[in-house]
Amino acid sequence: MLIKNYLLLSTFFLLFASLQVQSQTYAIVIKGGHVVDAKNNIDAIMDVAIDDGKIALVAKNIDAGKANQVVDAKGLYVTPGLIDIHGHVFAGTEPDHYLSNGLVALPPDGFTFRVGVTTIVDAGGAGWKSFATFKKNIIDNAKTRVLSFLNIVGEGMRGGVYEQNPHDMDPRMAAMVARQNRNYIVGFKVAHYEAGEWIAVDRAVEAGKIAGLPVIVDFGGDDTHAPLSIEELFFKHLRPGDIYTHAFTELDRRDPIVDLKTRHLKPFVTEAQKRGIVFDVGYGGGSFDFRQAIPALKSGFYPNTMSTDLHTGSMNGAMKDMLNVMSTFMALDMKIPDIIKASTWTPAQVIKREELGNLSVGSVADVAILHVLQGDFGLFDRMGYKVKSKQKFSCEMTIREGRIVYDLNGIATPINAPARTSAVPNANRH
């Protein structure tokens, strides 16, 4: 009899809990956070409701009793999921493949959610010859949304002689593969071509014209050639909407944006930005220098987009991760809403994915909840130049497609709630 009563009681409670879940209006309500959503001009304390993997409501006060799960975001920033438009996630097992199915690239999920990144764009790891492998191995298996700037070199970013072969720079094949994979390929990449000529840039731009997509340029050369002119690059080769990454680098083989003698920003750089050239951070292992960034920002020149150039050579150096890049610019007095815009809405526009990077009702519920820590912090570049800061970004929670995928301090109540949301798929849905 006792066992029978216990079973009846258990059944009752399970039924009650089930009915309670079904009676909820929202899967998640995020309460009391400082919402920054550049697309919708929101910079205020607001609540955000999520249901069925979508943003359901953004309002001053949403009843927490209508939520299956409540997130306490008081004192925190609530933003769209961060978009890192320059990473290297074509990870593989080939020892001689560098960033194309090689050992230097990183698997995305271990390096994205914990810093608020819900979308990462692999910048040139795959070319048209290797994209199918990238899609099968990485894109289709990542919970992070993974997109691609397709390398104009068919072999992709394999390093060495592979990236110096102009005969493998085929704009028509690259454009064809891009058109066949529109859900995943958002543009074309130029990288590491060392000859003192424009062929790599021009062929990438040709592919961009055919496919209607932007080009991202990692611009350089080698020690045997004088650096090609970035003024010529901006005004004679690139189009409005094309992207210049590693904008704050200072290397012998590159023409910098800040004059090395006067330490002033070259005037044509501002004109290029006004023309529509997109300036991306692309911090990397050796592609950010305070000697360039400090005078540039002091003159009123700010990057359009934040990005990491994530790989094994940058993650343990000065770069570290997306939040450290954002913290660097906060230390240089860039305003927090502008930093968040450059990490969410602007990159979404640049890669022509305006369904991302915002908290509009009906948009996919990719959300980052960030804490601005107070303390004594140090940010340094590849040369060891150090900037001290009293503030630094940290990620408290990441939500991908309506599901909590990272919760640093257990700010969700209950932490493990019966799911009303769409589960994050094993394969990306874009």
Stockholm file with secondary structure:
# STOCKHOLM 1.0

chainA/1-430         MLIKNYLLLSTFFLLFASLQVQSQTYAIVIKGGHVVDAKNNIDAIMDVAIDDGKIALVAKNIDAGKANQVVDAKGLYVTPGLIDIHGHVFAGTEPDHYLSNGLVALPPDGFTFRVGVTTIVDAGGAGWKSFATFKKNIIDNAKTRVLSFLNIVGEGMRGGVYEQNPHDMDPRMAAMVARQNRNYIVGFKVAHYEAGEWIAVDRAVEAGKIAGLPVIVDFGGDDTHAPLSIEELFFKHLRPGDIYTHAFTELDRRDPIVDLKTRHLKPFVTEAQKRGIVFDVGYGGGSFDFRQAIPALKSGFYPNTMSTDLHTGSMNGAMKDMLNVMSTFMALDMKIPDIIKASTWTPAQVIKREELGNLSVGSVADVAILHVLQGDFGLFDRMGYKVKSKQKFSCEMTIREGRIVYDLNGIATPINAPARTSAVPNANRH
#=GR chainA/1-430 SS CHHHHHHHHHHHHHHHHHHHHHHCSEEEEEEEEEEEETTTTEEEEEEEEEETTEEEEEESCCCGGGEEEEEECTTSEEEECEEEEEECCCEEEETTCTTSSESSSCCTHHHHGGGTEEEEEEEEEEETTTHHHHHHHTGGGCSSEEEEEEESBTTCSCCGGGGGCGGGBCHHHHHHHHHHTTTTEEEEEEECCCSSSSHHHHHHHHHHHHHTCCEEEECCCCTTSCCCCHHHIIIIICCTTCEECSTTCCCTTSCCSBCTTTCSBCHHHHHHHHHTCEEBCCCTTTCCCHHHHHHHHHTTCCCSBCCCCBSTTTTTSSCCSHHHHHHHHHHTTCCHHHHHHTTTHHHHHHTTCTTSSCCCTTSBCCEEEEEEEEEEEEEECTTCCEEEEEEEEEEEEEEETTEEEEESSCCEESSSCCCCSCCCCSSCCC
#=GC SS_cons         CHHHHHHHHHHHHHHHHHHHHHHCSEEEEEEEEEEEETTTTEEEEEEEEEETTEEEEEESCCCGGGEEEEEECTTSEEEECEEEEEECCCEEEETTCTTSSESSSCCTHHHHGGGTEEEEEEEEEEETTTHHHHHHHTGGGCSSEEEEEEESBTTCSCCGGGGGCGGGBCHHHHHHHHHHTTTTEEEEEEECCCSSSSHHHHHHHHHHHHHTCCEEEECCCCTTSCCCCHHHIIIIICCTTCEECSTTCCCTTSCCSBCTTTCSBCHHHHHHHHHTCEEBCCCTTTCCCHHHHHHHHHTTCCCSBCCCCBSTTTTTSSCCSHHHHHHHHHHTTCCHHHHHHTTTHHHHHHTTCTTSSCCCTTSBCCEEEEEEEEEEEEEECTTCCEEEEEEEEEEEEEEETTEEEEESSCCEESSSCCCCSCCCCSSCCC
//
